[in-house]
Amino acid sequence: MIGKTIDKIAVGDAEEFSKTVSESDIYLFAGITGDMNPAHIDETYAAGTFFKGRIAHGMLSAGFISAVIGMKLPGPGAIYMKQELKFLAPVRIGDTITARVEVVQVNAEKNRVLLRTTCSNSEGTLVVDGEALVSPPKSPG
């Protein structure tokens, strides 16, 4: 399975991935990464914070962007080179997050694609905004 090569990618191409964030997603992410910040895993602590309750790790949402890049656009074989992110709103347990990747620039000579990368919740609130630089897979053979 190979993703889209540079000659199959055009400005405006876009793909999405959606997932509802569960409590177990947050605990698993905390365990995998070692980020045990109580804002994510301790409801009593989190109730006293600015957000008034637990929130998902920002990088969990960023992982959904990675899923789009690695599986859809460009897809399998793509190499992630750079990612810039702005975390704009909290993600809570039960929120359905849609990661979207859209091609904003194609550099065929260098085999590079610049992508706008976003995550939104089911209310349409932008929770993550950013930009990624990727190298699409090369043509086989």
N, C-alpha and C positions, 0 to 999 in steps of 0.2 A: 504494500500500500504506500503510495507516494502522493504528497500534496501537490498543489498547483505550482508549476514552474513559472519563472518570471514572464515568459511569453504568454501565459494564460491569466495574468493578473492585470487589472486596469483600475485607474482612479475611479472611485465610487463603489467598487466591489465591497460587499459587507457580509458578515456572518455574525450569528449570535448563539449564545448558550445560556439557558436559564436553570436555576436550582433554588429550591427552598432551603434556607439555612436552618439546620436543626441544632438542638442542644448538643447532640453527640458530635456533630461536625466541629463545633467549637472546642469541645474537650479533646477530640482526636487531633485537631490542629495544634492545640496547646501542647499535647504530649509529643507530637512529632517535632515541633520546632523548639520546645522548651520555654515558650513564652507563656508563663503562668500568671501574667498580670491579673490581679483580682478584678479589674474592670471587665474581664472576660469570663472569669470562672467562679466568682464569689458574689452571689446575689445581695447579701447583706452589705458588703463593702460597696458594690456598684450602686445600690439604692441611694447612697449618700453622695454620689458623684454628679457632675453636670448633666449626665445623660439619664439619671434617675433609674438606672437598671443596667443589666449586663448588655454589652455590645460585642459583636463579632470582631475578630482581629481584622484590621484593614487589609492585611496581606492575604487573608482568606478570599476576599473579593477579588484581589489582584490575581489569585490563582485561577479564578474563573476566566479571566482574560487570557491567561496562559493556555487554558483548555481550548479556547477558540483558535488561538494562534497555532497550537500544536496539533489540533485535530481537524480544523476546518479551513482557516485562511492564514497563511498559505497551506497549513496542514502538515501531515507527517513528513519528516525530513527537514522542516524549517529550523533554522538556528536563530534563537532569541539573542539579540546583540545589546539592546538597550531598552530601558523602560523608565519613563518619568510618570509620576502619579501625584494627584492631589486628592486627598480624602475630604469629601465635602459634607457628608452626612453619615450618621451612624447606621449600622446594619444590626438588626435585632433578630433574635430567635423567631422563626416563623416568617420572616421576610423572604419573598421570592425575588431573587436578584437576576437580572439579565445583563450579561456581559456582551458588549458589542465591539467589533473591530471593523474599521472602515479604512480602505486604502486612500491615502491622501497624496502620495507621491510614489512613482516607480522610477528607479534608476537601473535600467537594464544593463548598462555598461559595468556597473559594480555589483550587480545581482543583489540589490537592496530595495526594500519596500518600507516606506514610512506609513505608520498606521495611527489613526486616532483610536484610542482605547477608552471605553466608558463602561460603567456599571450603573444601572438604575434599579430602583425598587418597583414593586407592582403599582405604586401610585404615580410613577413617572418621575420621581425625584432622582436627580443625578447624585449618586453617592461616591463615585470615583470618576475622575477625568484624567486623561493622560495621553501619552504618545509613545509608540514603540518603534524601534528599528529592527527589522528582521531580514534574514537572508533566506529566500525560498530554496526549496530543494533543487538540485541540478537535475537535468534530464538524464534518465538512466541510459547507460551505454555510451 
